Amino acid sequence: MATNWNIAQKNEIDFWENIYLRENKDIGSYMPITEEVAISFSTKTLQRFKIDIEALKGKSIADIGCGPYGTILGLSILLPDAILFGVDPLIETFKKFPHFSNFKSNVNLITSKGEHIPIESDKIDYVISTNVWDHVEKPVLFLQECKRISRNKRIFLSFHVVNRFIGLFKFVLPYLDKNHPHHFTKRSALKILRSEFKNVEVKRIVKMIEDQSEFTFLNIFKQKDRIRGLKRWISTFTHYSLYVECEG
Ligand SMILES: C[S@@+](CC[C@H](N)C(=O)[O-])C[C@H]1O[C@@H](n2cnc3c(N)ncnc32)[C@H](O)[C@@H]1O
């Protein structure tokens, strides 16, 4: 259960350590992280945001809540001349993972929450954050900080949303879900984003099964933890990801 941010982050550490330290193979799509996998993740992310990689050359880019590889690892390989920042409260945990040495020297890794980013105002050309906003402690402050560091007051955000029916149970969901303190619907998310930005454009909606192809019905029986397998299968009907550009 993730009834507050600290519990969610403890579960988040457990989640990533299970994959990269204890090598629990039940989430095949997450391992191992080679340079090729990192590049493919970054390229897919840019395509979903409709960002042309050519436009990023020589620019400053911050990945807020970068995780153990995020968008920033692939970009560090693809864009040797860019100035890159990976910001995450768990950087010290991620440094223990074997693939972490793949990060190139053009990445500045910063241990910090997105609610207080130690980067000067108006410094960053591209602020990107994937699969983080529903993990943070204070979603509005997070948006304001991302906007503050952005040179043109524009951020690219992707996050999970639940469908409207599941959204009716939003007060119960933190007790069922271990890693997410927040559960937005498309409507509730856009309402918050539109209160902070003048223009909010949904660039892509991605079904859960597109990213987590192993979350099938048959997978329930392959998992040691069948309840978790069941929850993952159900999530393919109830959750999807929004890729949004916010500006102004
Ligand atoms: C599901 S992971 C996503 C990682 C990466 N962005 C990706 O797409 O693979 C969520 C990440 O959000 C980070 N996170 C949680 N709370 C945060 C906060 N307040 N500010 C910034 N990052 C946060 C977690 O530490 C974790 O690395």
Ligand as a Chemical Component Dictionary entry (heavy atoms), coordinates in Angstrom:
data_LIG
# 
_chem_comp.id                   LIG 
_chem_comp.type                 NON-POLYMER 
_chem_comp.pdbx_formal_charge   0 
_chem_comp.three_letter_code    LIG 
# 
loop_
_chem_comp_atom.comp_id 
_chem_comp_atom.atom_id 
_chem_comp_atom.alt_atom_id 
_chem_comp_atom.type_symbol 
_chem_comp_atom.charge 
_chem_comp_atom.model_Cartn_x 
_chem_comp_atom.model_Cartn_y 
_chem_comp_atom.model_Cartn_z 
_chem_comp_atom.pdbx_ordinal 
LIG C1  C1  C 0  8.157  4.424  -12.139 1  
LIG S1  S1  S 1  9.658  5.238  -11.840 2  
LIG C2  C2  C 0  9.941  5.983  -13.422 3  
LIG C3  C3  C 0  11.388 6.150  -13.714 4  
LIG C4  C4  C 0  11.711 6.702  -15.099 5  
LIG N1  N1  N 0  11.245 8.054  -15.266 6  
LIG C5  C5  C 0  11.156 5.822  -16.191 7  
LIG O1  O1  O 0  10.312 6.280  -16.959 8  
LIG O2  O2  O -1 11.595 4.669  -16.270 9  
LIG C6  C6  C 0  9.187  6.578  -10.819 10 
LIG C7  C7  C 0  10.380 7.421  -10.365 11 
LIG O3  O3  O 0  9.879  8.613  -9.749  12 
LIG C8  C8  C 0  10.754 8.941  -8.702  13 
LIG N2  N2  N 0  10.091 9.874  -7.787  14 
LIG C9  C9  C 0  9.229  9.609  -6.795  15 
LIG N3  N3  N 0  8.881  10.729 -6.157  16 
LIG C10 C10 C 0  9.536  11.728 -6.778  17 
LIG C11 C11 C 0  9.589  13.136 -6.568  18 
LIG N4  N4  N 0  8.899  13.719 -5.601  19 
LIG N5  N5  N 0  10.364 13.856 -7.391  20 
LIG C12 C12 C 0  11.072 13.283 -8.392  21 
LIG N6  N6  N 0  11.063 11.953 -8.624  22 
LIG C13 C13 C 0  10.301 11.191 -7.830  23 
LIG C14 C14 C 0  11.056 7.595  -8.076  24 
LIG O4  O4  O 0  12.188 7.658  -7.235  25 
LIG C15 C15 C 0  11.235 6.726  -9.319  26 
LIG O5  O5  O 0  12.566 6.706  -9.740  27 
# 
loop_
_chem_comp_bond.comp_id 
_chem_comp_bond.atom_id_1 
_chem_comp_bond.atom_id_2 
_chem_comp_bond.value_order 
_chem_comp_bond.pdbx_ordinal 
LIG C1  S1  SING 1  
LIG S1  C2  SING 2  
LIG S1  C6  SING 3  
LIG C2  C3  SING 4  
LIG C3  C4  SING 5  
LIG C4  N1  SING 6  
LIG C4  C5  SING 7  
LIG C5  O1  DOUB 8  
LIG C5  O2  SING 9  
LIG C6  C7  SING 10 
LIG C7  O3  SING 11 
LIG C7  C15 SING 12 
LIG O3  C8  SING 13 
LIG C8  N2  SING 14 
LIG C8  C14 SING 15 
LIG N2  C9  SING 16 
LIG N2  C13 SING 17 
LIG C9  N3  DOUB 18 
LIG N3  C10 SING 19 
LIG C10 C11 SING 20 
LIG C10 C13 DOUB 21 
LIG C11 N4  SING 22 
LIG C11 N5  DOUB 23 
LIG N5  C12 SING 24 
LIG C12 N6  DOUB 25 
LIG N6  C13 SING 26 
LIG C14 O4  SING 27 
LIG C14 C15 SING 28 
LIG C15 O5  SING 29 
# 
